[in-house]
Amino acid sequence: QVQLVESGGGLVQAGGSLRLSCAASGSIFSINAMGWYRQVPGKQRELVAVISSAGSTNYADSVKGRFTISRDNAKNTVYLQMDSLKPEDTAVYYCNAEAVVLRIMNDYWGQGTQVTVSS
């Protein structure tokens, strides 16, 4: 199986920055897209940013120009640099990976990391 371990969440003031990391480990043959999602209580989980294995990226409109997603394929790790944070960015952030294990591709999720932006 695949384990995704996130780190880097925390409390920051509006206008500040945080960097999230997510490392994938396990019996991984390959990883296609990796991404970050977020969820606040009472709402559906939403896409924040996604990056393909080739480096193509896609962002939610609400974070364009403020967040940057990147990955290190050699380390099976994805990062999310979050700048100019706003209180509405407060959420639990989840890492996602489309990983191939034993020739089968599945979605895998991290445990989530809390990001709190104070006004």
C-alpha positions as CSV (number, residue, x, y, z in Angstrom):
1,Q,0.0,0.0,0.0
2,V,0.8,3.7,-0.1
3,Q,1.3,6.0,2.9
4,L,1.1,9.8,2.5
5,V,2.6,11.8,5.3
6,E,1.9,15.6,5.4
7,S,3.7,18.2,7.3
8,G,4.0,22.0,7.5
9,G,0.6,23.1,8.7
10,G,0.0,25.5,11.5
11,L,-1.2,29.0,12.6
12,V,-0.2,32.1,10.7
13,Q,-1.3,35.6,10.5
14,A,-3.0,37.0,7.4
15,G,-0.5,37.9,4.8
16,G,2.0,35.3,6.0
17,S,3.3,32.1,4.4
18,L,3.4,28.4,5.0
19,R,4.9,25.5,3.1
20,L,3.2,22.1,3.1
21,S,5.0,18.9,2.3
22,C,3.7,15.4,1.5
23,A,5.9,12.4,1.1
24,A,4.6,9.2,-0.4
25,S,6.0,5.8,0.6
26,G,5.2,2.1,0.2
27,S,5.1,-0.3,-2.7
28,I,4.9,2.3,-5.3
29,F,5.6,1.5,-9.0
30,S,4.8,5.1,-10.2
31,I,2.9,8.2,-9.2
32,N,0.8,10.1,-11.7
33,A,-0.8,13.3,-10.5
34,M,-0.3,14.6,-7.0
35,G,-2.4,17.3,-5.5
36,W,-3.7,19.3,-2.5
37,Y,-7.3,19.6,-1.4
38,R,-8.8,21.4,1.5
39,Q,-12.0,21.0,3.6
40,V,-13.7,23.1,6.1
41,P,-16.5,21.8,8.4
42,G,-19.8,21.5,6.7
43,K,-18.4,21.9,3.2
44,Q,-17.2,19.5,0.5
45,R,-13.5,18.9,0.0
46,E,-12.2,21.1,-2.8
47,L,-9.3,21.1,-5.1
48,V,-6.5,23.6,-4.3
49,A,-3.8,22.6,-6.8
50,V,-2.7,19.6,-8.7
51,I,0.5,18.7,-10.6
52,S,1.1,16.0,-13.1
53,S,4.2,13.8,-13.3
54,A,5.4,15.9,-16.1
55,G,5.0,19.1,-14.1
56,S,1.8,20.6,-15.5
57,T,-0.1,22.4,-12.9
58,N,-3.7,23.5,-12.2
59,Y,-5.0,25.8,-9.5
60,A,-8.3,26.8,-8.0
61,D,-9.2,30.3,-8.9
62,S,-9.2,31.4,-5.3
63,V,-5.4,30.6,-4.9
64,K,-4.0,31.5,-8.3
65,G,-1.1,33.9,-7.9
66,R,-0.7,33.1,-4.2
67,F,0.0,29.3,-4.0
68,T,2.6,27.3,-5.9
69,I,2.6,23.5,-6.2
70,S,5.8,21.6,-7.0
71,R,7.1,18.1,-6.7
72,D,10.2,16.1,-6.4
73,N,9.7,12.9,-8.3
74,A,12.8,11.3,-7.0
75,K,11.5,11.7,-3.4
76,N,7.8,11.0,-4.3
77,T,7.1,14.3,-2.5
78,V,4.8,17.2,-3.3
79,Y,4.9,20.7,-1.9
80,L,2.5,23.6,-1.6
81,Q,4.0,27.0,-1.0
82,M,1.2,29.3,0.3
83,D,1.9,33.0,0.3
84,S,-0.3,36.0,1.0
85,L,-2.5,33.8,3.1
86,K,-6.1,34.9,3.9
87,P,-8.4,33.9,6.7
88,E,-10.6,32.1,4.2
89,D,-7.7,29.8,3.5
90,T,-8.2,28.2,6.9
91,A,-9.0,24.5,6.4
92,V,-7.7,21.0,6.8
93,Y,-5.4,20.4,3.8
94,Y,-5.1,16.9,2.4
95,C,-2.5,15.5,0.1
96,N,-3.6,13.2,-2.7
97,A,-1.7,10.9,-5.0
98,E,-2.7,8.8,-8.0
99,A,-0.2,5.9,-7.4
100,V,0.3,2.6,-9.3
101,V,0.8,-0.3,-7.0
102,L,1.0,-3.9,-8.4
103,R,-0.2,-2.5,-11.8
104,I,-3.3,-1.0,-10.3
105,M,-3.8,2.8,-10.0
106,N,-5.7,4.1,-7.0
107,D,-6.2,7.4,-5.2
108,Y,-4.4,7.7,-1.9
109,W,-4.9,10.4,0.8
110,G,-2.9,11.8,3.6
111,Q,-4.3,12.3,7.1
112,G,-4.7,16.0,6.7
113,T,-2.9,19.0,8.2
114,Q,-4.6,22.0,9.8
115,V,-3.9,25.4,8.4
116,T,-5.3,28.3,10.4
117,V,-5.0,31.9,9.2
118,S,-5.8,34.6,11.7
119,S,-7.0,38.1,10.8
